Amino acid sequence: MAAARVEWLDAAKGIAILLVVCHHSLLYLGFLDIRFFPYWEINSVIALIRMPLFFFCAGITASFAVHR
């Protein structure tokens, strides 16, 4: 039997993935010496939640799998 999806968890995972993709895009642009300073400042603030959110979602998903 398939497990029910948790909508807020799927949304949080999607947001975390998009934040990581945006971060890597900014890094690539930085290597090309193209820097958008407002985005770099926003990125430094988002860095505080980007990976913790991703690992929090992964931990909850893993705990669901172990519980089943």
PDB file of N, H, CA, C and O in Angstrom:
ATOM      1  N   MET A   1       0.837  -1.180   0.000  1.00  0.00           N
ATOM      2  CA  MET A   1       0.000   0.000   0.000  1.00  0.00           C
ATOM      3  C   MET A   1       0.886   1.251   0.000  1.00  0.00           C
ATOM      4  O   MET A   1       1.838   1.343   0.776  1.00  0.00           O
ATOM      5  N   ALA A   2       0.576   2.183  -0.850  1.00  0.00           N
ATOM      6  H   ALA A   2      -0.197   2.108  -1.480  1.00  0.00           H
ATOM      7  CA  ALA A   2       1.384   3.405  -0.960  1.00  0.00           C
ATOM      8  C   ALA A   2       1.127   4.318   0.237  1.00  0.00           C
ATOM      9  O   ALA A   2       0.004   4.446   0.723  1.00  0.00           O
ATOM     10  N   ALA A   3       2.200   4.941   0.688  1.00  0.00           N
ATOM     11  H   ALA A   3       3.113   4.837   0.293  1.00  0.00           H
ATOM     12  CA  ALA A   3       2.088   5.869   1.814  1.00  0.00           C
ATOM     13  C   ALA A   3       1.485   7.190   1.336  1.00  0.00           C
ATOM     14  O   ALA A   3       1.695   7.604   0.196  1.00  0.00           O
ATOM     15  N   ALA A   4       0.745   7.833   2.210  1.00  0.00           N
ATOM     16  H   ALA A   4       0.574   7.497   3.136  1.00  0.00           H
ATOM     17  CA  ALA A   4       0.150   9.130   1.876  1.00  0.00           C
ATOM     18  C   ALA A   4       1.236  10.195   1.817  1.00  0.00           C
ATOM     19  O   ALA A   4       2.183  10.177   2.603  1.00  0.00           O
ATOM     20  N   ARG A   5       1.090  11.111   0.887  1.00  0.00           N
ATOM     21  H   ARG A   5       0.321  11.126   0.248  1.00  0.00           H
ATOM     22  CA  ARG A   5       2.056  12.202   0.745  1.00  0.00           C
ATOM     23  C   ARG A   5       1.742  13.291   1.755  1.00  0.00           C
ATOM     24  O   ARG A   5       0.578  13.571   2.043  1.00  0.00           O
ATOM     25  N   VAL A   6       2.776  13.892   2.281  1.00  0.00           N
ATOM     26  H   VAL A   6       3.721  13.664   2.047  1.00  0.00           H
ATOM     27  CA  VAL A   6       2.620  15.014   3.199  1.00  0.00           C
ATOM     28  C   VAL A   6       2.897  16.274   2.381  1.00  0.00           C
ATOM     29  O   VAL A   6       4.033  16.522   1.975  1.00  0.00           O
ATOM     30  N   GLU A   7       1.862  17.056   2.144  1.00  0.00           N
ATOM     31  H   GLU A   7       0.940  16.854   2.474  1.00  0.00           H
ATOM     32  CA  GLU A   7       1.974  18.177   1.209  1.00  0.00           C
ATOM     33  C   GLU A   7       2.965  19.242   1.681  1.00  0.00           C
ATOM     34  O   GLU A   7       3.749  19.745   0.876  1.00  0.00           O
ATOM     35  N   TRP A   8       2.945  19.592   2.964  1.00  0.00           N
ATOM     36  H   TRP A   8       2.309  19.183   3.617  1.00  0.00           H
ATOM     37  CA  TRP A   8       3.848  20.643   3.439  1.00  0.00           C
ATOM     38  C   TRP A   8       5.295  20.179   3.353  1.00  0.00           C
ATOM     39  O   TRP A   8       6.196  20.989   3.133  1.00  0.00           O
ATOM     40  N   LEU A   9       5.525  18.871   3.527  1.00  0.00           N
ATOM     41  H   LEU A   9       4.794  18.213   3.706  1.00  0.00           H
ATOM     42  CA  LEU A   9       6.888  18.345   3.430  1.00  0.00           C
ATOM     43  C   LEU A   9       7.374  18.378   1.980  1.00  0.00           C
ATOM     44  O   LEU A   9       8.529  18.708   1.714  1.00  0.00           O
ATOM     45  N   ASP A  10       6.489  18.037   1.050  1.00  0.00           N
ATOM     46  H   ASP A  10       5.550  17.769   1.266  1.00  0.00           H
ATOM     47  CA  ASP A  10       6.849  18.119  -0.368  1.00  0.00           C
ATOM     48  C   ASP A  10       7.141  19.557  -0.776  1.00  0.00           C
ATOM     49  O   ASP A  10       8.077  19.814  -1.533  1.00  0.00           O
ATOM     50  N   ALA A  11       6.342  20.494  -0.276  1.00  0.00           N
ATOM     51  H   ALA A  11       5.581  20.286   0.340  1.00  0.00           H
ATOM     52  CA  ALA A  11       6.569  21.906  -0.592  1.00  0.00           C
ATOM     53  C   ALA A  11       7.889  22.384   0.001  1.00  0.00           C
ATOM     54  O   ALA A  11       8.635  23.111  -0.655  1.00  0.00           O
ATOM     55  N   ALA A  12       8.183  21.983   1.234  1.00  0.00           N
ATOM     56  H   ALA A  12       7.577  21.393   1.767  1.00  0.00           H
ATOM     57  CA  ALA A  12       9.441  22.400   1.875  1.00  0.00           C
ATOM     58  C   ALA A  12      10.644  21.811   1.143  1.00  0.00           C
ATOM     59  O   ALA A  12      11.658  22.489   0.975  1.00  0.00           O
ATOM     60  N   LYS A  13      10.540  20.554   0.707  1.00  0.00           N
ATOM     61  H   LYS A  13       9.716  20.004   0.844  1.00  0.00           H
ATOM     62  CA  LYS A  13      11.636  19.947  -0.063  1.00  0.00           C
ATOM     63  C   LYS A  13      11.842  20.685  -1.382  1.00  0.00           C
ATOM     64  O   LYS A  13      12.975  20.929  -1.795  1.00  0.00           O
ATOM     65  N   GLY A  14      10.743  21.034  -2.034  1.00  0.00           N
ATOM     66  H   GLY A  14       9.822  20.836  -1.699  1.00  0.00           H
ATOM     67  CA  GLY A  14      10.850  21.768  -3.297  1.00  0.00           C
ATOM     68  C   GLY A  14      11.495  23.128  -3.119  1.00  0.00           C
ATOM     69  O   GLY A  14      12.327  23.538  -3.928  1.00  0.00           O
ATOM     70  N   ILE A  15      11.110  23.830  -2.054  1.00  0.00           N
ATOM     71  H   ILE A  15      10.434  23.497  -1.397  1.00  0.00           H
ATOM     72  CA  ILE A  15      11.714  25.139  -1.768  1.00  0.00           C
ATOM     73  C   ILE A  15      13.198  24.984  -1.475  1.00  0.00           C
ATOM     74  O   ILE A  15      14.013  25.769  -1.959  1.00  0.00           O
ATOM     75  N   ALA A  16      13.555  23.976  -0.684  1.00  0.00           N
ATOM     76  H   ALA A  16      12.893  23.338  -0.291  1.00  0.00           H
ATOM     77  CA  ALA A  16      14.962  23.760  -0.362  1.00  0.00           C
ATOM     78  C   ALA A  16      15.775  23.443  -1.610  1.00  0.00           C
ATOM     79  O   ALA A  16      16.891  23.938  -1.769  1.00  0.00           O
ATOM     80  N   ILE A  17      15.228  22.633  -2.483  1.00  0.00           N
ATOM     81  H   ILE A  17      14.322  22.231  -2.355  1.00  0.00           H
ATOM     82  CA  ILE A  17      15.934  22.295  -3.728  1.00  0.00           C
ATOM     83  C   ILE A  17      16.113  23.530  -4.597  1.00  0.00           C
ATOM     84  O   ILE A  17      17.184  23.732  -5.170  1.00  0.00           O
ATOM     85  N   LEU A  18      15.078  24.362  -4.704  1.00  0.00           N
ATOM     86  H   LEU A  18      14.208  24.198  -4.238  1.00  0.00           H
ATOM     87  CA  LEU A  18      15.195  25.593  -5.490  1.00  0.00           C
ATOM     88  C   LEU A  18      16.229  26.551  -4.896  1.00  0.00           C
ATOM     89  O   LEU A  18      16.955  27.214  -5.636  1.00  0.00           O
ATOM     90  N   LEU A  19      16.298  26.627  -3.572  1.00  0.00           N
ATOM     91  H   LEU A  19      15.707  26.089  -2.971  1.00  0.00           H
ATOM     92  CA  LEU A  19      17.285  27.494  -2.929  1.00  0.00           C
ATOM     93  C   LEU A  19      18.701  27.006  -3.203  1.00  0.00           C
ATOM     94  O   LEU A  19      19.607  27.813  -3.410  1.00  0.00           O
ATOM     95  N   VAL A  20      18.898  25.698  -3.207  1.00  0.00           N
ATOM     96  H   VAL A  20      18.162  25.042  -3.039  1.00  0.00           H
ATOM     97  CA  VAL A  20      20.232  25.150  -3.504  1.00  0.00           C
ATOM     98  C   VAL A  20      20.604  25.420  -4.961  1.00  0.00           C
ATOM     99  O   VAL A  20      21.748  25.769  -5.252  1.00  0.00           O
ATOM    100  N   VAL A  21      19.652  25.261  -5.872  1.00  0.00           N
ATOM    101  H   VAL A  21      18.723  24.976  -5.635  1.00  0.00           H
ATOM    102  CA  VAL A  21      19.920  25.528  -7.294  1.00  0.00           C
ATOM    103  C   VAL A  21      20.259  27.006  -7.498  1.00  0.00           C
ATOM    104  O   VAL A  21      21.175  27.330  -8.254  1.00  0.00           O
ATOM    105  N   CYS A  22      19.530  27.901  -6.831  1.00  0.00           N
ATOM    106  H   CYS A  22      18.786  27.638  -6.217  1.00  0.00           H
ATOM    107  CA  CYS A  22      19.827  29.337  -6.935  1.00  0.00           C
ATOM    108  C   CYS A  22      21.210  29.649  -6.392  1.00  0.00           C
ATOM    109  O   CYS A  22      21.941  30.457  -6.965  1.00  0.00           O
ATOM    110  N   HIS A  23      21.569  29.012  -5.290  1.00  0.00           N
ATOM    111  H   HIS A  23      20.975  28.355  -4.824  1.00  0.00           H
ATOM    112  CA  HIS A  23      22.901  29.229  -4.706  1.00  0.00           C
ATOM    113  C   HIS A  23      23.996  28.790  -5.676  1.00  0.00           C
ATOM    114  O   HIS A  23      24.976  29.508  -5.873  1.00  0.00           O
ATOM    115  N   HIS A  24      23.832  27.628  -6.273  1.00  0.00           N
ATOM    116  H   HIS A  24      23.036  27.045  -6.112  1.00  0.00           H
ATOM    117  CA  HIS A  24      24.854  27.146  -7.200  1.00  0.00           C
ATOM    118  C   HIS A  24      24.911  28.013  -8.451  1.00  0.00           C
ATOM    119  O   HIS A  24      25.982  28.198  -9.029  1.00  0.00           O
ATOM    120  N   SER A  25      23.770  28.546  -8.874  1.00  0.00           N
ATOM    121  H   SER A  25      22.900  28.397  -8.404  1.00  0.00           H
ATOM    122  CA  SER A  25      23.761  29.460 -10.024  1.00  0.00           C
ATOM    123  C   SER A  25      24.527  30.734  -9.698  1.00  0.00           C
ATOM    124  O   SER A  25      25.291  31.232 -10.525  1.00  0.00           O
ATOM    125  N   LEU A  26      24.323  31.264  -8.489  1.00  0.00           N
ATOM    126  H   LEU A  26      23.703  30.860  -7.818  1.00  0.00           H
ATOM    127  CA  LEU A  26      25.067  32.462  -8.085  1.00  0.00           C
ATOM    128  C   LEU A  26      26.557  32.186  -7.989  1.00  0.00           C
ATOM    129  O   LEU A  26      27.367  33.042  -8.342  1.00  0.00           O
ATOM    130  N   LEU A  27      26.931  30.999  -7.516  1.00  0.00           N
ATOM    131  H   LEU A  27      26.272  30.303  -7.230  1.00  0.00           H
ATOM    132  CA  LEU A  27      28.352  30.645  -7.462  1.00  0.00           C
ATOM    133  C   LEU A  27      28.956  30.611  -8.860  1.00  0.00           C
ATOM    134  O   LEU A  27      30.057  31.117  -9.078  1.00  0.00           O
ATOM    135  N   TYR A  28      28.235  30.013  -9.806  1.00  0.00           N
ATOM    136  H   TYR A  28      27.341  29.602  -9.629  1.00  0.00           H
ATOM    137  CA  TYR A  28      28.736  29.945 -11.177  1.00  0.00           C
ATOM    138  C   TYR A  28      28.891  31.345 -11.760  1.00  0.00           C
ATOM    139  O   TYR A  28      29.893  31.634 -12.415  1.00  0.00           O
ATOM    140  N   LEU A  29      27.911  32.216 -11.530  1.00  0.00           N
ATOM    141  H   LEU A  29      27.097  31.981 -10.999  1.00  0.00           H
ATOM    142  CA  LEU A  29      28.020  33.586 -12.027  1.00  0.00           C
ATOM    143  C   LEU A  29      29.179  34.316 -11.350  1.00  0.00           C
ATOM    144  O   LEU A  29      29.829  35.157 -11.971  1.00  0.00           O
ATOM    145  N   GLY A  30      29.439  33.999 -10.084  1.00  0.00           N
ATOM    146  H   GLY A  30      28.911  33.315  -9.580  1.00  0.00           H
ATOM    147  CA  GLY A  30      30.573  34.597  -9.384  1.00  0.00           C
ATOM    148  C   GLY A  30      31.901  34.193 -10.001  1.00  0.00           C
ATOM    149  O   GLY A  30      32.833  34.994 -10.071  1.00  0.00           O
ATOM    150  N   PHE A  31      31.985  32.929 -10.455  1.00  0.00           N
ATOM    151  H   PHE A  31      31.229  32.277 -10.398  1.00  0.00           H
ATOM    152  CA  PHE A  31      33.216  32.482 -11.123  1.00  0.00           C
ATOM    153  C   PHE A  31      33.444  33.237 -12.427  1.00  0.00           C
ATOM    154  O   PHE A  31      34.582  33.394 -12.867  1.00  0.00           O
ATOM    155  N   LEU A  32      32.365  33.702 -13.042  1.00  0.00           N
ATOM    156  H   LEU A  32      31.440  33.574 -12.685  1.00  0.00           H
ATOM    157  CA  LEU A  32      32.462  34.470 -14.278  1.00  0.00           C
ATOM    158  C   LEU A  32      32.593  35.969 -14.020  1.00  0.00           C
ATOM    159  O   LEU A  32      32.542  36.767 -14.956  1.00  0.00           O
ATOM    160  N   ASP A  33      32.761  36.353 -12.757  1.00  0.00           N
ATOM    161  H   ASP A  33      32.802  35.704 -11.996  1.00  0.00           H
ATOM    162  CA  ASP A  33      32.848  37.753 -12.328  1.00  0.00           C
ATOM    163  C   ASP A  33      31.585  38.540 -12.644  1.00  0.00           C
ATOM    164  O   ASP A  33      31.646  39.737 -12.928  1.00  0.00           O
ATOM    165  N   ILE A  34      30.457  37.877 -12.594  1.00  0.00           N
ATOM    166  H   ILE A  34      30.408  36.906 -12.363  1.00  0.00           H
ATOM    167  CA  ILE A  34      29.156  38.535 -12.727  1.00  0.00           C
ATOM    168  C   ILE A  34      28.490  38.433 -11.369  1.00  0.00           C
ATOM    169  O   ILE A  34      28.033  37.359 -10.977  1.00  0.00           O
ATOM    170  N   ARG A  35      28.433  39.536 -10.656  1.00  0.00           N
ATOM    171  H   ARG A  35      28.804  40.408 -10.974  1.00  0.00           H
ATOM    172  CA  ARG A  35      27.870  39.494  -9.305  1.00  0.00           C
ATOM    173  C   ARG A  35      26.740  40.509  -9.187  1.00  0.00           C
ATOM    174  O   ARG A  35      26.906  41.690  -9.492  1.00  0.00           O
ATOM    175  N   PHE A  36      25.611  40.031  -8.746  1.00  0.00           N
ATOM    176  H   PHE A  36      25.475  39.072  -8.497  1.00  0.00           H
ATOM    177  CA  PHE A  36      24.471  40.877  -8.460  1.00  0.00           C
ATOM    178  C   PHE A  36      24.426  41.052  -6.960  1.00  0.00           C
ATOM    179  O   PHE A  36      23.971  40.160  -6.244  1.00  0.00           O
ATOM    180  N   PHE A  37      24.891  42.192  -6.473  1.00  0.00           N
ATOM    181  H   PHE A  37      25.260  42.917  -7.055  1.00  0.00           H
ATOM    182  CA  PHE A  37      25.121  42.358  -5.040  1.00  0.00           C
ATOM    183  C   PHE A  37      23.885  42.202  -4.171  1.00  0.00           C
ATOM    184  O   PHE A  37      24.011  41.632  -3.088  1.00  0.00           O
ATOM    185  N   PRO A  38      22.695  42.664  -4.560  1.00  0.00           N
ATOM    186  CA  PRO A  38      21.545  42.395  -3.682  1.00  0.00           C
ATOM    187  C   PRO A  38      21.274  40.900  -3.524  1.00  0.00           C
ATOM    188  O   PRO A  38      20.888  40.441  -2.449  1.00  0.00           O
ATOM    189  N   TYR A  39      21.481  40.137  -4.616  1.00  0.00           N
ATOM    190  H   TYR A  39      21.794  40.509  -5.490  1.00  0.00           H
ATOM    191  CA  TYR A  39      21.242  38.702  -4.534  1.00  0.00           C
ATOM    192  C   TYR A  39      22.280  38.009  -3.666  1.00  0.00           C
ATOM    193  O   TYR A  39      21.963  37.041  -2.974  1.00  0.00           O
ATOM    194  N   TRP A  40      23.530  38.499  -3.696  1.00  0.00           N
ATOM    195  H   TRP A  40      23.788  39.285  -4.258  1.00  0.00           H
ATOM    196  CA  TRP A  40      24.569  37.916  -2.838  1.00  0.00           C
ATOM    197  C   TRP A  40      24.241  38.152  -1.373  1.00  0.00           C
ATOM    198  O   TRP A  40      24.459  37.275  -0.538  1.00  0.00           O
ATOM    199  N   GLU A  41      23.719  39.331  -1.058  1.00  0.00           N
ATOM    200  H   GLU A  41      23.542  40.043  -1.737  1.00  0.00           H
ATOM    201  CA  GLU A  41      23.346  39.620   0.335  1.00  0.00           C
ATOM    202  C   GLU A  41      22.157  38.760   0.757  1.00  0.00           C
ATOM    203  O   GLU A  41      22.143  38.227   1.867  1.00  0.00           O
ATOM    204  N   ILE A  42      21.169  38.624  -0.109  1.00  0.00           N
ATOM    205  H   ILE A  42      21.180  39.057  -1.010  1.00  0.00           H
ATOM    206  CA  ILE A  42      20.021  37.775   0.199  1.00  0.00           C
ATOM    207  C   ILE A  42      20.471  36.323   0.326  1.00  0.00           C
ATOM    208  O   ILE A  42      19.992  35.592   1.193  1.00  0.00           O
ATOM    209  N   ASN A  43      21.387  35.912  -0.533  1.00  0.00           N
ATOM    210  H   ASN A  43      21.776  36.506  -1.237  1.00  0.00           H
ATOM    211  CA  ASN A  43      21.901  34.543  -0.492  1.00  0.00           C
ATOM    212  C   ASN A  43      22.610  34.253   0.829  1.00  0.00           C
ATOM    213  O   ASN A  43      22.507  33.143   1.349  1.00  0.00           O
ATOM    214  N   SER A  44      23.319  35.223   1.373  1.00  0.00           N
ATOM    215  H   SER A  44      23.403  36.125   0.950  1.00  0.00           H
ATOM    216  CA  SER A  44      24.015  34.994   2.643  1.00  0.00           C
ATOM    217  C   SER A  44      23.026  34.839   3.792  1.00  0.00           C
ATOM    218  O   SER A  44      23.309  34.126   4.754  1.00  0.00           O
ATOM    219  N   VAL A  45      21.873  35.495   3.709  1.00  0.00           N
ATOM    220  H   VAL A  45      21.643  36.075   2.928  1.00  0.00           H
ATOM    221  CA  VAL A  45      20.839  35.324   4.732  1.00  0.00           C
ATOM    222  C   VAL A  45      20.142  33.975   4.547  1.00  0.00           C
ATOM    223  O   VAL A  45      19.890  33.266   5.522  1.00  0.00           O
ATOM    224  N   ILE A  46      19.834  33.627   3.315  1.00  0.00           N
ATOM    225  H   ILE A  46      20.038  34.203   2.523  1.00  0.00           H
ATOM    226  CA  ILE A  46      19.156  32.366   3.029  1.00  0.00           C
ATOM    227  C   ILE A  46      20.056  31.172   3.353  1.00  0.00           C
ATOM    228  O   ILE A  46      19.560  30.076   3.617  1.00  0.00           O
ATOM    229  N   ALA A  47      21.369  31.379   3.334  1.00  0.00           N
ATOM    230  H   ALA A  47      21.771  32.269   3.120  1.00  0.00           H
ATOM    231  CA  ALA A  47      22.301  30.293   3.649  1.00  0.00           C
ATOM    232  C   ALA A  47      22.063  29.734   5.048  1.00  0.00           C
ATOM    233  O   ALA A  47      22.400  28.582   5.325  1.00  0.00           O
ATOM    234  N   LEU A  48      21.487  30.544   5.924  1.00  0.00           N
ATOM    235  H   LEU A  48      21.214  31.479   5.699  1.00  0.00           H
ATOM    236  CA  LEU A  48      21.216  30.087   7.279  1.00  0.00           C
ATOM    237  C   LEU A  48      20.095  29.060   7.333  1.00  0.00           C
ATOM    238  O   LEU A  48      20.012  28.293   8.292  1.00  0.00           O
ATOM    239  N   ILE A  49      19.225  29.030   6.316  1.00  0.00           N
ATOM    240  H   ILE A  49      19.292  29.653   5.537  1.00  0.00           H
ATOM    241  CA  ILE A  49      18.097  28.095   6.345  1.00  0.00           C
ATOM    242  C   ILE A  49      18.117  27.076   5.220  1.00  0.00           C
ATOM    243  O   ILE A  49      17.395  26.081   5.282  1.00  0.00           O
ATOM    244  N   ARG A  50      18.932  27.301   4.187  1.00  0.00           N
ATOM    245  H   ARG A  50      19.519  28.109   4.137  1.00  0.00           H
ATOM    246  CA  ARG A  50      18.889  26.461   2.987  1.00  0.00           C
ATOM    247  C   ARG A  50      19.202  24.992   3.297  1.00  0.00           C
ATOM    248  O   ARG A  50      18.347  24.132   3.084  1.00  0.00           O
ATOM    249  N   MET A  51      20.370  24.696   3.779  1.00  0.00           N
ATOM    250  H   MET A  51      21.064  25.394   3.952  1.00  0.00           H
ATOM    251  CA  MET A  51      20.745  23.308   4.029  1.00  0.00           C
ATOM    252  C   MET A  51      20.082  22.728   5.278  1.00  0.00           C
ATOM    253  O   MET A  51      19.704  21.556   5.260  1.00  0.00           O
ATOM    254  N   PRO A  52      19.923  23.497   6.368  1.00  0.00           N
ATOM    255  CA  PRO A  52      19.165  22.914   7.493  1.00  0.00           C
ATOM    256  C   PRO A  52      17.749  22.499   7.101  1.00  0.00           C
ATOM    257  O   PRO A  52      17.264  21.464   7.559  1.00  0.00           O
ATOM    258  N   LEU A  53      17.079  23.288   6.260  1.00  0.00           N
ATOM    259  H   LEU A  53      17.473  24.129   5.888  1.00  0.00           H
ATOM    260  CA  LEU A  53      15.746  22.921   5.795  1.00  0.00           C
ATOM    261  C   LEU A  53      15.797  21.639   4.982  1.00  0.00           C
ATOM    262  O   LEU A  53      14.950  20.759   5.142  1.00  0.00           O
ATOM    263  N   PHE A  54      16.792  21.536   4.111  1.00  0.00           N
ATOM    264  H   PHE A  54      17.479  22.251   3.982  1.00  0.00           H
ATOM    265  CA  PHE A  54      16.930  20.351   3.275  1.00  0.00           C
ATOM    266  C   PHE A  54      17.156  19.102   4.124  1.00  0.00           C
ATOM    267  O   PHE A  54      16.519  18.074   3.893  1.00  0.00           O
ATOM    268  N   PHE A  55      18.065  19.183   5.111  1.00  0.00           N
ATOM    269  H   PHE A  55      18.582  20.018   5.298  1.00  0.00           H
ATOM    270  CA  PHE A  55      18.352  18.022   5.947  1.00  0.00           C
ATOM    271  C   PHE A  55      17.202  17.719   6.914  1.00  0.00           C
ATOM    272  O   PHE A  55      16.985  16.558   7.259  1.00  0.00           O
ATOM    273  N   PHE A  56      16.476  18.726   7.348  1.00  0.00           N
ATOM    274  H   PHE A  56      16.653  19.669   7.067  1.00  0.00           H
ATOM    275  CA  PHE A  56      15.304  18.510   8.184  1.00  0.00           C
ATOM    276  C   PHE A  56      14.262  17.700   7.417  1.00  0.00           C
ATOM    277  O   PHE A  56      13.697  16.743   7.946  1.00  0.00           O
ATOM    278  N   CYS A  57      14.013  18.089   6.171  1.00  0.00           N
ATOM    279  H   CYS A  57      14.472  18.866   5.741  1.00  0.00           H
ATOM    280  CA  CYS A  57      13.045  17.360   5.341  1.00  0.00           C
ATOM    281  C   CYS A  57      13.522  15.937   5.065  1.00  0.00           C
ATOM    282  O   CYS A  57      12.725  14.999   5.086  1.00  0.00           O
ATOM    283  N   ALA A  58      14.805  15.776   4.810  1.00  0.00           N
ATOM    284  H   ALA A  58      15.452  16.538   4.793  1.00  0.00           H
ATOM    285  CA  ALA A  58      15.346  14.435   4.562  1.00  0.00           C
ATOM    286  C   ALA A  58      15.230  13.573   5.817  1.00  0.00           C
ATOM    287  O   ALA A  58      14.937  12.382   5.720  1.00  0.00           O
ATOM    288  N   GLY A  59      15.454  14.153   6.981  1.00  0.00           N
ATOM    289  H   GLY A  59      15.692  15.121   7.060  1.00  0.00           H
ATOM    290  CA  GLY A  59      15.335  13.405   8.228  1.00  0.00           C
ATOM    291  C   GLY A  59      13.915  12.966   8.509  1.00  0.00           C
ATOM    292  O   GLY A  59      13.683  11.843   8.957  1.00  0.00           O
ATOM    293  N   ILE A  60      12.968  13.843   8.248  1.00  0.00           N
ATOM    294  H   ILE A  60      13.156  14.755   7.884  1.00  0.00           H
ATOM    295  CA  ILE A  60      11.562  13.468   8.451  1.00  0.00           C
ATOM    296  C   ILE A  60      11.169  12.364   7.474  1.00  0.00           C
ATOM    297  O   ILE A  60      10.492  11.409   7.855  1.00  0.00           O
ATOM    298  N   THR A  61      11.586  12.491   6.233  1.00  0.00           N
ATOM    299  H   THR A  61      12.135  13.267   5.924  1.00  0.00           H
ATOM    300  CA  THR A  61      11.284  11.457   5.238  1.00  0.00           C
ATOM    301  C   THR A  61      11.909  10.128   5.641  1.00  0.00           C
ATOM    302  O   THR A  61      11.272   9.082   5.512  1.00  0.00           O
ATOM    303  N   ALA A  62      13.141  10.156   6.124  1.00  0.00           N
ATOM    304  H   ALA A  62      13.658  11.005   6.228  1.00  0.00           H
ATOM    305  CA  ALA A  62      13.810   8.919   6.561  1.00  0.00           C
ATOM    306  C   ALA A  62      13.110   8.309   7.767  1.00  0.00           C
ATOM    307  O   ALA A  62      12.994   7.087   7.864  1.00  0.00           O
ATOM    308  N   SER A  63      12.638   9.157   8.698  1.00  0.00           N
ATOM    309  H   SER A  63      12.733  10.149   8.620  1.00  0.00           H
ATOM    310  CA  SER A  63      11.959   8.627   9.870  1.00  0.00           C
ATOM    311  C   SER A  63      10.629   7.985   9.481  1.00  0.00           C
ATOM    312  O   SER A  63      10.221   6.998  10.093  1.00  0.00           O
ATOM    313  N   PHE A  64       9.945   8.533   8.468  1.00  0.00           N
ATOM    314  H   PHE A  64      10.276   9.335   7.971  1.00  0.00           H
ATOM    315  CA  PHE A  64       8.723   7.906   7.963  1.00  0.00           C
ATOM    316  C   PHE A  64       9.036   6.522   7.397  1.00  0.00           C
ATOM    317  O   PHE A  64       8.299   5.563   7.628  1.00  0.00           O
ATOM    318  N   ALA A  65      10.139   6.433   6.653  1.00  0.00           N
ATOM    319  H   ALA A  65      10.738   7.212   6.465  1.00  0.00           H
ATOM    320  CA  ALA A  65      10.517   5.140   6.035  1.00  0.00           C
ATOM    321  C   ALA A  65      10.894   4.111   7.095  1.00  0.00           C
ATOM    322  O   ALA A  65      10.527   2.942   6.983  1.00  0.00           O
ATOM    323  N   VAL A  66      11.619   4.536   8.119  1.00  0.00           N
ATOM    324  H   VAL A  66      11.917   5.486   8.210  1.00  0.00           H
ATOM    325  CA  VAL A  66      12.003   3.618   9.187  1.00  0.00           C
ATOM    326  C   VAL A  66      10.778   3.184   9.984  1.00  0.00           C
ATOM    327  O   VAL A  66      10.672   2.025  10.385  1.00  0.00           O
ATOM    328  N   HIS A  67       9.868   4.100  10.210  1.00  0.00           N
ATOM    329  H   HIS A  67       9.955   5.042   9.884  1.00  0.00           H
ATOM    330  CA  HIS A  67       8.664   3.783  10.978  1.00  0.00           C
ATOM    331  C   HIS A  67       7.788   2.768  10.252  1.00  0.00           C
ATOM    332  O   HIS A  67       7.163   1.917  10.886  1.00  0.00           O
ATOM    333  N   ARG A  68       7.744   2.856   8.913  1.00  0.00           N
ATOM    334  H   ARG A  68       8.252   3.547   8.399  1.00  0.00           H
ATOM    335  CA  ARG A  68       6.944   1.891   8.158  1.00  0.00           C
ATOM    336  C   ARG A  68       7.562   0.525   8.263  1.00  0.00           C
ATOM    337  O   ARG A  68       7.040  -0.434   7.695  1.00  0.00           O
TER     338      ARG A  68
END
